[in-house]
Amino acid sequence: MSDEEFERHREVEIFRRIIKPKDLSRQTALYWQEIIIQLYFFDRKKTEVEFLKTVTKNDVIEFYKVS
């Protein structure tokens, strides 16, 4: 995978997380998921986006080497 392709994939993942739910039932489902798994991490998407902005292609490669 080229560096440009990796960047595109990363940007898509970031975009998927910053899209607001289209209706209240979807937002409610996100909150209930946190309650059900008992983590109560209601700003998970914001944290994931901040993390994704720092991930490099080399980070992913190293992760799979270790796994």
mmCIF file as Biopython writes it, N, C-alpha, C and O atoms, coordinates in Angstrom:
data_model
#
loop_
_atom_site.group_PDB
_atom_site.id
_atom_site.type_symbol
_atom_site.label_atom_id
_atom_site.label_alt_id
_atom_site.label_comp_id
_atom_site.label_asym_id
_atom_site.label_entity_id
_atom_site.label_seq_id
_atom_site.pdbx_PDB_ins_code
_atom_site.Cartn_x
_atom_site.Cartn_y
_atom_site.Cartn_z
_atom_site.occupancy
_atom_site.B_iso_or_equiv
_atom_site.auth_seq_id
_atom_site.auth_asym_id
_atom_site.pdbx_PDB_model_num
ATOM 1   N N  . MET A ? 1  ? 0.854   -1.169  0.000  1.0 0.0 1  A 1 
ATOM 2   C CA . MET A ? 1  ? 0.000   0.000   0.000  1.0 0.0 1  A 1 
ATOM 3   C C  . MET A ? 1  ? 0.900   1.232   0.000  1.0 0.0 1  A 1 
ATOM 4   O O  . MET A ? 1  ? 1.847   1.327   0.781  1.0 0.0 1  A 1 
ATOM 5   N N  . SER A ? 2  ? 0.595   2.147   -0.865 1.0 0.0 2  A 1 
ATOM 6   C CA . SER A ? 2  ? 1.395   3.372   -0.935 1.0 0.0 2  A 1 
ATOM 7   C C  . SER A ? 2  ? 1.057   4.290   0.242  1.0 0.0 2  A 1 
ATOM 8   O O  . SER A ? 2  ? 0.034   4.125   0.906  1.0 0.0 2  A 1 
ATOM 9   N N  . ASP A ? 3  ? 1.929   5.248   0.479  1.0 0.0 3  A 1 
ATOM 10  C CA . ASP A ? 3  ? 1.689   6.220   1.542  1.0 0.0 3  A 1 
ATOM 11  C C  . ASP A ? 3  ? 0.423   7.026   1.269  1.0 0.0 3  A 1 
ATOM 12  O O  . ASP A ? 3  ? -0.333  7.328   2.192  1.0 0.0 3  A 1 
ATOM 13  N N  . GLU A ? 4  ? 0.191   7.371   0.016  1.0 0.0 4  A 1 
ATOM 14  C CA . GLU A ? 4  ? -0.991  8.145   -0.350 1.0 0.0 4  A 1 
ATOM 15  C C  . GLU A ? 4  ? -2.268  7.346   -0.093 1.0 0.0 4  A 1 
ATOM 16  O O  . GLU A ? 4  ? -3.264  7.882   0.394  1.0 0.0 4  A 1 
ATOM 17  N N  . GLU A ? 5  ? -2.222  6.064   -0.425 1.0 0.0 5  A 1 
ATOM 18  C CA . GLU A ? 5  ? -3.386  5.210   -0.200 1.0 0.0 5  A 1 
ATOM 19  C C  . GLU A ? 5  ? -3.657  5.061   1.299  1.0 0.0 5  A 1 
ATOM 20  O O  . GLU A ? 5  ? -4.810  5.091   1.730  1.0 0.0 5  A 1 
ATOM 21  N N  . PHE A ? 6  ? -2.599  4.901   2.087  1.0 0.0 6  A 1 
ATOM 22  C CA . PHE A ? 6  ? -2.762  4.816   3.537  1.0 0.0 6  A 1 
ATOM 23  C C  . PHE A ? 6  ? -3.407  6.095   4.069  1.0 0.0 6  A 1 
ATOM 24  O O  . PHE A ? 6  ? -4.322  6.036   4.890  1.0 0.0 6  A 1 
ATOM 25  N N  . GLU A ? 7  ? -2.933  7.242   3.605  1.0 0.0 7  A 1 
ATOM 26  C CA . GLU A ? 7  ? -3.497  8.517   4.051  1.0 0.0 7  A 1 
ATOM 27  C C  . GLU A ? 7  ? -4.980  8.627   3.703  1.0 0.0 7  A 1 
ATOM 28  O O  . GLU A ? 7  ? -5.776  9.129   4.497  1.0 0.0 7  A 1 
ATOM 29  N N  . ARG A ? 8  ? -5.344  8.157   2.518  1.0 0.0 8  A 1 
ATOM 30  C CA . ARG A ? 8  ? -6.760  8.195   2.125  1.0 0.0 8  A 1 
ATOM 31  C C  . ARG A ? 8  ? -7.599  7.318   3.047  1.0 0.0 8  A 1 
ATOM 32  O O  . ARG A ? 8  ? -8.681  7.722   3.475  1.0 0.0 8  A 1 
ATOM 33  N N  . HIS A ? 9  ? -7.108  6.121   3.355  1.0 0.0 9  A 1 
ATOM 34  C CA . HIS A ? 9  ? -7.839  5.227   4.258  1.0 0.0 9  A 1 
ATOM 35  C C  . HIS A ? 9  ? -7.971  5.853   5.645  1.0 0.0 9  A 1 
ATOM 36  O O  . HIS A ? 9  ? -9.031  5.787   6.267  1.0 0.0 9  A 1 
ATOM 37  N N  . ARG A ? 10 ? -6.913  6.446   6.110  1.0 0.0 10 A 1 
ATOM 38  C CA . ARG A ? 10 ? -6.954  7.076   7.428  1.0 0.0 10 A 1 
ATOM 39  C C  . ARG A ? 10 ? -7.956  8.231   7.444  1.0 0.0 10 A 1 
ATOM 40  O O  . ARG A ? 10 ? -8.723  8.378   8.396  1.0 0.0 10 A 1 
ATOM 41  N N  . GLU A ? 11 ? -7.947  9.043   6.397  1.0 0.0 11 A 1 
ATOM 42  C CA . GLU A ? 11 ? -8.885  10.169  6.321  1.0 0.0 11 A 1 
ATOM 43  C C  . GLU A ? 11 ? -10.334 9.689   6.261  1.0 0.0 11 A 1 
ATOM 44  O O  . GLU A ? 11 ? -11.220 10.315  6.842  1.0 0.0 11 A 1 
ATOM 45  N N  . VAL A ? 12 ? -10.575 8.590   5.567  1.0 0.0 12 A 1 
ATOM 46  C CA . VAL A ? 12 ? -11.933 8.037   5.506  1.0 0.0 12 A 1 
ATOM 47  C C  . VAL A ? 12 ? -12.382 7.591   6.890  1.0 0.0 12 A 1 
ATOM 48  O O  . VAL A ? 12 ? -13.520 7.840   7.290  1.0 0.0 12 A 1 
ATOM 49  N N  . GLU A ? 13 ? -11.491 6.934   7.618  1.0 0.0 13 A 1 
ATOM 50  C CA . GLU A ? 13 ? -11.837 6.499   8.970  1.0 0.0 13 A 1 
ATOM 51  C C  . GLU A ? 13 ? -12.110 7.682   9.890  1.0 0.0 13 A 1 
ATOM 52  O O  . GLU A ? 13 ? -13.024 7.633   10.712 1.0 0.0 13 A 1 
ATOM 53  N N  . ILE A ? 14 ? -11.340 8.719   9.758  1.0 0.0 14 A 1 
ATOM 54  C CA . ILE A ? 14 ? -11.582 9.934   10.544 1.0 0.0 14 A 1 
ATOM 55  C C  . ILE A ? 14 ? -12.933 10.518  10.175 1.0 0.0 14 A 1 
ATOM 56  O O  . ILE A ? 14 ? -13.720 10.869  11.054 1.0 0.0 14 A 1 
ATOM 57  N N  . PHE A ? 15 ? -13.210 10.624  8.884  1.0 0.0 15 A 1 
ATOM 58  C CA . PHE A ? 15 ? -14.476 11.186  8.414  1.0 0.0 15 A 1 
ATOM 59  C C  . PHE A ? 15 ? -15.660 10.373  8.926  1.0 0.0 15 A 1 
ATOM 60  O O  . PHE A ? 15 ? -16.669 10.946  9.340  1.0 0.0 15 A 1 
ATOM 61  N N  . ARG A ? 16 ? -15.551 9.047   8.905  1.0 0.0 16 A 1 
ATOM 62  C CA . ARG A ? 16 ? -16.637 8.191   9.394  1.0 0.0 16 A 1 
ATOM 63  C C  . ARG A ? 16 ? -16.945 8.464   10.860 1.0 0.0 16 A 1 
ATOM 64  O O  . ARG A ? 16 ? -18.089 8.335   11.294 1.0 0.0 16 A 1 
ATOM 65  N N  . ARG A ? 17 ? -15.932 8.835   11.611 1.0 0.0 17 A 1 
ATOM 66  C CA . ARG A ? 17 ? -16.143 9.071   13.038 1.0 0.0 17 A 1 
ATOM 67  C C  . ARG A ? 17 ? -16.652 10.478  13.350 1.0 0.0 17 A 1 
ATOM 68  O O  . ARG A ? 17 ? -17.273 10.689  14.392 1.0 0.0 17 A 1 
ATOM 69  N N  . ILE A ? 18 ? -16.401 11.428  12.475 1.0 0.0 18 A 1 
ATOM 70  C CA . ILE A ? 18 ? -16.843 12.794  12.779 1.0 0.0 18 A 1 
ATOM 71  C C  . ILE A ? 18 ? -18.245 13.099  12.252 1.0 0.0 18 A 1 
ATOM 72  O O  . ILE A ? 18 ? -18.818 14.141  12.570 1.0 0.0 18 A 1 
ATOM 73  N N  . ILE A ? 19 ? -18.796 12.184  11.444 1.0 0.0 19 A 1 
ATOM 74  C CA . ILE A ? 19 ? -20.165 12.381  10.969 1.0 0.0 19 A 1 
ATOM 75  C C  . ILE A ? 19 ? -21.118 12.250  12.146 1.0 0.0 19 A 1 
ATOM 76  O O  . ILE A ? 19 ? -21.075 11.276  12.897 1.0 0.0 19 A 1 
ATOM 77  N N  . LYS A ? 20 ? -21.962 13.231  12.289 1.0 0.0 20 A 1 
ATOM 78  C CA . LYS A ? 20 ? -22.948 13.201  13.373 1.0 0.0 20 A 1 
ATOM 79  C C  . LYS A ? 20 ? -24.053 12.217  13.015 1.0 0.0 20 A 1 
ATOM 80  O O  . LYS A ? 20 ? -24.403 12.071  11.844 1.0 0.0 20 A 1 
ATOM 81  N N  . PRO A ? 21 ? -24.602 11.539  14.023 1.0 0.0 21 A 1 
ATOM 82  C CA . PRO A ? 21 ? -25.732 10.640  13.757 1.0 0.0 21 A 1 
ATOM 83  C C  . PRO A ? 21 ? -26.887 11.406  13.105 1.0 0.0 21 A 1 
ATOM 84  O O  . PRO A ? 21 ? -27.137 12.567  13.430 1.0 0.0 21 A 1 
ATOM 85  N N  . LYS A ? 22 ? -27.578 10.745  12.188 1.0 0.0 22 A 1 
ATOM 86  C CA . LYS A ? 22 ? -28.634 11.394  11.417 1.0 0.0 22 A 1 
ATOM 87  C C  . LYS A ? 22 ? -29.910 11.625  12.230 1.0 0.0 22 A 1 
ATOM 88  O O  . LYS A ? 22 ? -30.700 12.513  11.909 1.0 0.0 22 A 1 
ATOM 89  N N  . ASP A ? 23 ? -30.106 10.845  13.256 1.0 0.0 23 A 1 
ATOM 90  C CA . ASP A ? 23 ? -31.314 11.023  14.064 1.0 0.0 23 A 1 
ATOM 91  C C  . ASP A ? 23 ? -31.039 10.646  15.517 1.0 0.0 23 A 1 
ATOM 92  O O  . ASP A ? 23 ? -29.989 10.096  15.850 1.0 0.0 23 A 1 
ATOM 93  N N  . LEU A ? 24 ? -31.992 10.952  16.350 1.0 0.0 24 A 1 
ATOM 94  C CA . LEU A ? 24 ? -31.835 10.735  17.784 1.0 0.0 24 A 1 
ATOM 95  C C  . LEU A ? 24 ? -31.688 9.257   18.132 1.0 0.0 24 A 1 
ATOM 96  O O  . LEU A ? 24 ? -30.965 8.918   19.069 1.0 0.0 24 A 1 
ATOM 97  N N  . SER A ? 25 ? -32.355 8.378   17.400 1.0 0.0 25 A 1 
ATOM 98  C CA . SER A ? 25 ? -32.267 6.949   17.734 1.0 0.0 25 A 1 
ATOM 99  C C  . SER A ? 25 ? -30.850 6.411   17.527 1.0 0.0 25 A 1 
ATOM 100 O O  . SER A ? 25 ? -30.397 5.554   18.285 1.0 0.0 25 A 1 
ATOM 101 N N  . ARG A ? 26 ? -30.151 6.906   16.511 1.0 0.0 26 A 1 
ATOM 102 C CA . ARG A ? 26 ? -28.765 6.463   16.299 1.0 0.0 26 A 1 
ATOM 103 C C  . ARG A ? 26 ? -27.847 6.991   17.400 1.0 0.0 26 A 1 
ATOM 104 O O  . ARG A ? 26 ? -26.960 6.282   17.876 1.0 0.0 26 A 1 
ATOM 105 N N  . GLN A ? 27 ? -28.072 8.240   17.794 1.0 0.0 27 A 1 
ATOM 106 C CA . GLN A ? 27 ? -27.275 8.808   18.886 1.0 0.0 27 A 1 
ATOM 107 C C  . GLN A ? 27 ? -27.535 8.040   20.181 1.0 0.0 27 A 1 
ATOM 108 O O  . GLN A ? 27 ? -26.611 7.739   20.936 1.0 0.0 27 A 1 
ATOM 109 N N  . THR A ? 28 ? -28.784 7.737   20.417 1.0 0.0 28 A 1 
ATOM 110 C CA . THR A ? 28 ? -29.148 6.975   21.605 1.0 0.0 28 A 1 
ATOM 111 C C  . THR A ? 28 ? -28.489 5.599   21.594 1.0 0.0 28 A 1 
ATOM 112 O O  . THR A ? 28 ? -28.013 5.128   22.627 1.0 0.0 28 A 1 
ATOM 113 N N  . ALA A ? 29 ? -28.459 4.953   20.425 1.0 0.0 29 A 1 
ATOM 114 C CA . ALA A ? 29 ? -27.835 3.637   20.309 1.0 0.0 29 A 1 
ATOM 115 C C  . ALA A ? 29 ? -26.352 3.709   20.662 1.0 0.0 29 A 1 
ATOM 116 O O  . ALA A ? 29 ? -25.824 2.800   21.303 1.0 0.0 29 A 1 
ATOM 117 N N  . LEU A ? 30 ? -25.676 4.786   20.248 1.0 0.0 30 A 1 
ATOM 118 C CA . LEU A ? 30 ? -24.257 4.939   20.595 1.0 0.0 30 A 1 
ATOM 119 C C  . LEU A ? 30 ? -24.074 5.054   22.105 1.0 0.0 30 A 1 
ATOM 120 O O  . LEU A ? 30 ? -23.167 4.445   22.673 1.0 0.0 30 A 1 
ATOM 121 N N  . TYR A ? 31 ? -24.932 5.831   22.748 1.0 0.0 31 A 1 
ATOM 122 C CA . TYR A ? 31 ? -24.838 5.982   24.204 1.0 0.0 31 A 1 
ATOM 123 C C  . TYR A ? 31 ? -25.159 4.670   24.914 1.0 0.0 31 A 1 
ATOM 124 O O  . TYR A ? 31 ? -24.482 4.298   25.872 1.0 0.0 31 A 1 
ATOM 125 N N  . TRP A ? 32 ? -26.187 3.974   24.446 1.0 0.0 32 A 1 
ATOM 126 C CA . TRP A ? 32 ? -26.549 2.719   25.085 1.0 0.0 32 A 1 
ATOM 127 C C  . TRP A ? 32 ? -25.450 1.681   24.932 1.0 0.0 32 A 1 
ATOM 128 O O  . TRP A ? 32 ? -25.229 0.877   25.837 1.0 0.0 32 A 1 
ATOM 129 N N  . GLN A ? 33 ? -24.768 1.689   23.814 1.0 0.0 33 A 1 
ATOM 130 C CA . GLN A ? 33 ? -23.660 0.742   23.631 1.0 0.0 33 A 1 
ATOM 131 C C  . GLN A ? 33 ? -22.603 0.943   24.715 1.0 0.0 33 A 1 
ATOM 132 O O  . GLN A ? 33 ? -22.077 -0.026  25.264 1.0 0.0 33 A 1 
ATOM 133 N N  . GLU A ? 34 ? -22.297 2.189   25.018 1.0 0.0 34 A 1 
ATOM 134 C CA . GLU A ? 34 ? -21.330 2.474   26.083 1.0 0.0 34 A 1 
ATOM 135 C C  . GLU A ? 34 ? -21.852 2.008   27.444 1.0 0.0 34 A 1 
ATOM 136 O O  . GLU A ? 34 ? -21.095 1.486   28.262 1.0 0.0 34 A 1 
ATOM 137 N N  . ILE A ? 35 ? -23.139 2.199   27.673 1.0 0.0 35 A 1 
ATOM 138 C CA . ILE A ? 35 ? -23.728 1.776   28.940 1.0 0.0 35 A 1 
ATOM 139 C C  . ILE A ? 35 ? -23.727 0.256   29.048 1.0 0.0 35 A 1 
ATOM 140 O O  . ILE A ? 35 ? -23.406 -0.293  30.102 1.0 0.0 35 A 1 
ATOM 141 N N  . ILE A ? 36 ? -24.083 -0.423  27.968 1.0 0.0 36 A 1 
ATOM 142 C CA . ILE A ? 36 ? -24.145 -1.891  27.983 1.0 0.0 36 A 1 
ATOM 143 C C  . ILE A ? 36 ? -22.776 -2.501  28.258 1.0 0.0 36 A 1 
ATOM 144 O O  . ILE A ? 36 ? -22.668 -3.459  29.024 1.0 0.0 36 A 1 
ATOM 145 N N  . ILE A ? 37 ? -21.726 -1.953  27.637 1.0 0.0 37 A 1 
ATOM 146 C CA . ILE A ? 37 ? -20.388 -2.518  27.865 1.0 0.0 37 A 1 
ATOM 147 C C  . ILE A ? 37 ? -19.723 -1.946  29.116 1.0 0.0 37 A 1 
ATOM 148 O O  . ILE A ? 37 ? -18.585 -2.288  29.440 1.0 0.0 37 A 1 
ATOM 149 N N  . GLN A ? 38 ? -20.446 -1.073  29.809 1.0 0.0 38 A 1 
ATOM 150 C CA . GLN A ? 38 ? -20.042 -0.496  31.090 1.0 0.0 38 A 1 
ATOM 151 C C  . GLN A ? 38 ? -18.713 0.252   31.027 1.0 0.0 38 A 1 
ATOM 152 O O  . GLN A ? 38 ? -17.903 0.170   31.950 1.0 0.0 38 A 1 
ATOM 153 N N  . LEU A ? 39 ? -18.495 0.978   29.938 1.0 0.0 39 A 1 
ATOM 154 C CA . LEU A ? 39 ? -17.291 1.798   29.834 1.0 0.0 39 A 1 
ATOM 155 C C  . LEU A ? 39 ? -17.598 3.285   29.981 1.0 0.0 39 A 1 
ATOM 156 O O  . LEU A ? 39 ? -16.748 4.054   30.430 1.0 0.0 39 A 1 
ATOM 157 N N  . TYR A ? 40 ? -18.807 3.692   29.606 1.0 0.0 40 A 1 
ATOM 158 C CA . TYR A ? 40 ? -19.277 5.068   29.795 1.0 0.0 40 A 1 
ATOM 159 C C  . TYR A ? 40 ? -18.338 6.102   29.177 1.0 0.0 40 A 1 
ATOM 160 O O  . TYR A ? 40 ? -18.123 7.180   29.732 1.0 0.0 40 A 1 
ATOM 161 N N  . PHE A ? 41 ? -17.792 5.754   28.029 1.0 0.0 41 A 1 
ATOM 162 C CA . PHE A ? 41 ? -16.841 6.604   27.316 1.0 0.0 41 A 1 
ATOM 163 C C  . PHE A ? 41 ? -17.607 7.320   26.200 1.0 0.0 41 A 1 
ATOM 164 O O  . PHE A ? 41 ? -17.477 6.983   25.023 1.0 0.0 41 A 1 
ATOM 165 N N  . PHE A ? 42 ? -18.412 8.318   26.598 1.0 0.0 42 A 1 
ATOM 166 C CA . PHE A ? 42 ? -19.374 8.927   25.690 1.0 0.0 42 A 1 
ATOM 167 C C  . PHE A ? 42 ? -18.739 9.814   24.620 1.0 0.0 42 A 1 
ATOM 168 O O  . PHE A ? 42 ? -19.401 10.150  23.638 1.0 0.0 42 A 1 
ATOM 169 N N  . ASP A ? 43 ? -17.502 10.190  24.783 1.0 0.0 43 A 1 
ATOM 170 C CA . ASP A ? 43 ? -16.828 10.971  23.738 1.0 0.0 43 A 1 
ATOM 171 C C  . ASP A ? 43 ? -15.779 10.121  23.010 1.0 0.0 43 A 1 
ATOM 172 O O  . ASP A ? 43 ? -14.743 10.626  22.579 1.0 0.0 43 A 1 
ATOM 173 N N  . ARG A ? 44 ? -16.066 8.844   22.885 1.0 0.0 44 A 1 
ATOM 174 C CA . ARG A ? 44 ? -15.158 7.876   22.257 1.0 0.0 44 A 1 
ATOM 175 C C  . ARG A ? 44 ? -14.751 8.315   20.856 1.0 0.0 44 A 1 
ATOM 176 O O  . ARG A ? 44 ? -13.571 8.249   20.511 1.0 0.0 44 A 1 
ATOM 177 N N  . LYS A ? 45 ? -15.699 8.757   20.047 1.0 0.0 45 A 1 
ATOM 178 C CA . LYS A ? 45 ? -15.383 9.112   18.663 1.0 0.0 45 A 1 
ATOM 179 C C  . LYS A ? 45 ? -14.386 10.262  18.596 1.0 0.0 45 A 1 
ATOM 180 O O  . LYS A ? 45 ? -13.488 10.255  17.754 1.0 0.0 45 A 1 
ATOM 181 N N  . LYS A ? 46 ? -14.535 11.235  19.462 1.0 0.0 46 A 1 
ATOM 182 C CA . LYS A ? 46 ? -13.596 12.362  19.486 1.0 0.0 46 A 1 
ATOM 183 C C  . LYS A ? 46 ? -12.186 11.874  19.823 1.0 0.0 46 A 1 
ATOM 184 O O  . LYS A ? 46 ? -11.216 12.288  19.188 1.0 0.0 46 A 1 
ATOM 185 N N  . THR A ? 47 ? -12.075 11.017  20.794 1.0 0.0 47 A 1 
ATOM 186 C CA . THR A ? 47 ? -10.780 10.469  21.190 1.0 0.0 47 A 1 
ATOM 187 C C  . THR A ? 47 ? -10.183 9.615   20.078 1.0 0.0 47 A 1 
ATOM 188 O O  . THR A ? 47 ? -8.980  9.677   19.822 1.0 0.0 47 A 1 
ATOM 189 N N  . GLU A ? 48 ? -11.019 8.820   19.417 1.0 0.0 48 A 1 
ATOM 190 C CA . GLU A ? 48 ? -10.533 7.996   18.306 1.0 0.0 48 A 1 
ATOM 191 C C  . GLU A ? 48 ? -10.008 8.859   17.165 1.0 0.0 48 A 1 
ATOM 192 O O  . GLU A ? 48 ? -8.986  8.535   16.560 1.0 0.0 48 A 1 
ATOM 193 N N  . VAL A ? 49 ? -10.697 9.950   16.872 1.0 0.0 49 A 1 
ATOM 194 C CA . VAL A ? 49 ? -10.251 10.855  15.803 1.0 0.0 49 A 1 
ATOM 195 C C  . VAL A ? 49 ? -8.899  11.457  16.154 1.0 0.0 49 A 1 
ATOM 196 O O  . VAL A ? 49 ? -8.003  11.502  15.311 1.0 0.0 49 A 1 
ATOM 197 N N  . GLU A ? 50 ? -8.746  11.913  17.371 1.0 0.0 50 A 1 
ATOM 198 C CA . GLU A ? 50 ? -7.465  12.483  17.792 1.0 0.0 50 A 1 
ATOM 199 C C  . GLU A ? 50 ? -6.345  11.459  17.681 1.0 0.0 50 A 1 
ATOM 200 O O  . GLU A ? 50 ? -5.232  11.797  17.281 1.0 0.0 50 A 1 
ATOM 201 N N  . PHE A ? 51 ? -6.630  10.218  18.028 1.0 0.0 51 A 1 
ATOM 202 C CA . PHE A ? 51 ? -5.630  9.166   17.916 1.0 0.0 51 A 1 
ATOM 203 C C  . PHE A ? 51 ? -5.317  8.862   16.453 1.0 0.0 51 A 1 
ATOM 204 O O  . PHE A ? 51 ? -4.151  8.741   16.076 1.0 0.0 51 A 1 
ATOM 205 N N  . LEU A ? 52 ? -6.358  8.738   15.633 1.0 0.0 52 A 1 
ATOM 206 C CA . LEU A ? 52 ? -6.146  8.427   14.219 1.0 0.0 52 A 1 
ATOM 207 C C  . LEU A ? 52 ? -5.288  9.481   13.522 1.0 0.0 52 A 1 
ATOM 208 O O  . LEU A ? 52 ? -4.538  9.160   12.600 1.0 0.0 52 A 1 
ATOM 209 N N  . LYS A ? 53 ? -5.393  10.699  13.946 1.0 0.0 53 A 1 
ATOM 210 C CA . LYS A ? 53 ? -4.584  11.766  13.345 1.0 0.0 53 A 1 
ATOM 211 C C  . LYS A ? 53 ? -3.091  11.549  13.592 1.0 0.0 53 A 1 
ATOM 212 O O  . LYS A ? 53 ? -2.255  12.082  12.863 1.0 0.0 53 A 1 
ATOM 213 N N  . THR A ? 54 ? -2.760  10.770  14.616 1.0 0.0 54 A 1 
ATOM 214 C CA . THR A ? 54 ? -1.348  10.562  14.956 1.0 0.0 54 A 1 
ATOM 215 C C  . THR A ? 54 ? -0.786  9.257   14.402 1.0 0.0 54 A 1 
ATOM 216 O O  . THR A ? 54 ? 0.430   9.069   14.387 1.0 0.0 54 A 1 
ATOM 217 N N  . VAL A ? 55 ? -1.651  8.353   13.947 1.0 0.0 55 A 1 
ATOM 218 C CA . VAL A ? 55 ? -1.208  7.043   13.477 1.0 0.0 55 A 1 
ATOM 219 C C  . VAL A ? 55 ? -0.508  7.161   12.130 1.0 0.0 55 A 1 
ATOM 220 O O  . VAL A ? 55 ? -0.977  7.843   11.218 1.0 0.0 55 A 1 
ATOM 221 N N  . THR A ? 56 ? 0.623   6.480   12.032 1.0 0.0 56 A 1 
ATOM 222 C CA . THR A ? 56 ? 1.362   6.465   10.768 1.0 0.0 56 A 1 
ATOM 223 C C  . THR A ? 56 ? 1.295   5.074   10.150 1.0 0.0 56 A 1 
ATOM 224 O O  . THR A ? 56 ? 0.909   4.102   10.800 1.0 0.0 56 A 1 
ATOM 225 N N  . LYS A ? 57 ? 1.667   5.007   8.921  1.0 0.0 57 A 1 
ATOM 226 C CA . LYS A ? 57 ? 1.709   3.722   8.222  1.0 0.0 57 A 1 
ATOM 227 C C  . LYS A ? 57 ? 2.676   2.779   8.940  1.0 0.0 57 A 1 
ATOM 228 O O  . LYS A ? 57 ? 2.396   1.588   9.083  1.0 0.0 57 A 1 
ATOM 229 N N  . ASN A ? 58 ? 3.788   3.303   9.381  1.0 0.0 58 A 1 
ATOM 230 C CA . ASN A ? 58 ? 4.771   2.492   10.089 1.0 0.0 58 A 1 
ATOM 231 C C  . ASN A ? 58 ? 4.199   1.948   11.405 1.0 0.0 58 A 1 
ATOM 232 O O  . ASN A ? 58 ? 4.508   0.820   11.788 1.0 0.0 58 A 1 
ATOM 233 N N  . ASP A ? 59 ? 3.379   2.727   12.094 1.0 0.0 59 A 1 
ATOM 234 C CA . ASP A ? 59 ? 2.730   2.247   13.317 1.0 0.0 59 A 1 
ATOM 235 C C  . ASP A ? 59 ? 1.890   1.009   13.040 1.0 0.0 59 A 1 
ATOM 236 O O  . ASP A ? 59 ? 1.927   0.040   13.799 1.0 0.0 59 A 1 
ATOM 237 N N  . VAL A ? 60 ? 1.142   1.045   11.963 1.0 0.0 60 A 1 
ATOM 238 C CA . VAL A ? 60 ? 0.276   -0.080  11.601 1.0 0.0 60 A 1 
ATOM 239 C C  . VAL A ? 60 ? 1.125   -1.301  11.241 1.0 0.0 60 A 1 
ATOM 240 O O  . VAL A ? 60 ? 0.819   -2.417  11.658 1.0 0.0 60 A 1 
ATOM 241 N N  . ILE A ? 61 ? 2.172   -1.090  10.480 1.0 0.0 61 A 1 
ATOM 242 C CA . ILE A ? 61 ? 3.057   -2.195  10.102 1.0 0.0 61 A 1 
ATOM 243 C C  . ILE A ? 61 ? 3.669   -2.832  11.352 1.0 0.0 61 A 1 
ATOM 244 O O  . ILE A ? 61 ? 3.693   -4.056  11.476 1.0 0.0 61 A 1 
ATOM 245 N N  . GLU A ? 62 ? 4.155   -2.019  12.260 1.0 0.0 62 A 1 
ATOM 246 C CA . GLU A ? 62 ? 4.751   -2.544  13.495 1.0 0.0 62 A 1 
ATOM 247 C C  . GLU A ? 62 ? 3.724   -3.284  14.338 1.0 0.0 62 A 1 
ATOM 248 O O  . GLU A ? 62 ? 4.042   -4.308  14.943 1.0 0.0 62 A 1 
ATOM 249 N N  . PHE A ? 63 ? 2.509   -2.783  14.384 1.0 0.0 63 A 1 
ATOM 250 C CA . PHE A ? 63 ? 1.450   -3.463  15.128 1.0 0.0 63 A 1 
ATOM 251 C C  . PHE A ? 63 ? 1.234   -4.873  14.611 1.0 0.0 63 A 1 
ATOM 252 O O  . PHE A ? 63 ? 1.114   -5.816  15.394 1.0 0.0 63 A 1 
ATOM 253 N N  . TYR A ? 64 ? 1.183   -5.021  13.288 1.0 0.0 64 A 1 
ATOM 254 C CA . TYR A ? 64 ? 0.940   -6.343  12.709 1.0 0.0 64 A 1 
ATOM 255 C C  . TYR A ? 64 ? 2.161   -7.254  12.815 1.0 0.0 64 A 1 
ATOM 256 O O  . TYR A ? 64 ? 2.017   -8.477  12.813 1.0 0.0 64 A 1 
ATOM 257 N N  . LYS A ? 65 ? 3.332   -6.691  12.905 1.0 0.0 65 A 1 
ATOM 258 C CA . LYS A ? 65 ? 4.529   -7.521  13.112 1.0 0.0 65 A 1 
ATOM 259 C C  . LYS A ? 65 ? 4.511   -8.150  14.490 1.0 0.0 65 A 1 
ATOM 260 O O  . LYS A ? 65 ? 4.895   -9.308  14.652 1.0 0.0 65 A 1 
ATOM 261 N N  . VAL A ? 66 ? 4.069   -7.397  15.483 1.0 0.0 66 A 1 
ATOM 262 C CA . VAL A ? 66 ? 4.025   -7.861  16.860 1.0 0.0 66 A 1 
ATOM 263 C C  . VAL A ? 66 ? 2.868   -8.835  17.070 1.0 0.0 66 A 1 
ATOM 264 O O  . VAL A ? 66 ? 2.999   -9.804  17.819 1.0 0.0 66 A 1 
ATOM 265 N N  . SER A ? 67 ? 1.754   -8.585  16.421 1.0 0.0 67 A 1 
ATOM 266 C CA . SER A ? 67 ? 0.543   -9.406  16.627 1.0 0.0 67 A 1 
ATOM 267 C C  . SER A ? 67 ? 0.698   -10.733 16.084 1.0 0.0 67 A 1 
ATOM 268 O O  . SER A ? 67 ? -0.221  -11.547 16.172 1.0 0.0 67 A 1 
#
